[in-house]
Amino acid sequence: MFNRRDPTVQPKTAVKRETIVPREATVQREATVQEVAALLKSPQPPKLLDVRESPEWERAHLPGTQPLTQELMDEALKGWDRAALVITICHHGVRSLSAAQVLIRQGFTNVRSMKGGVDAWAREIDAQLPRY
């Protein structure tokens, strides 16, 4: 029997809590910095969403990126084409993966995370972009 006063006593049947993520609600793939550079030259370039904090964005960002603020997220959820290509960006590519998954769960179907983030962009594409 479960005893709230004695934490060593556990109920006989434990409820296992799991987060269920639909199979389609995963980042389909990451985009390399080379792929993003090529996509930016296409007739319909992707939307670039930078998920870093403001001081990070101010320190170094790709041209054309938009910092992902609450206001921009509201705009995206209300009016953006959910089939359009969106690329999420952060410093090393970790936070952008999480952000991409959030967008996919909100119905966006063509979302990619930039592998390696702005650090990889500075190393491999634009050496003039400050690294930190």
Secondary structure, 3 states (H helix, E strand, C coil): CCCCCCCCCCCCCCCCCCCCCCCCCCCCCEECHHHHHHHHCCCCCCEEEECCCHHHHHHCCCCCEEECCHHHHHHHHHHCCCCCCEEEECCCCCHHHHHHHHHHHCCCCCEEEECCHHHHHHHHCCCCCCCC
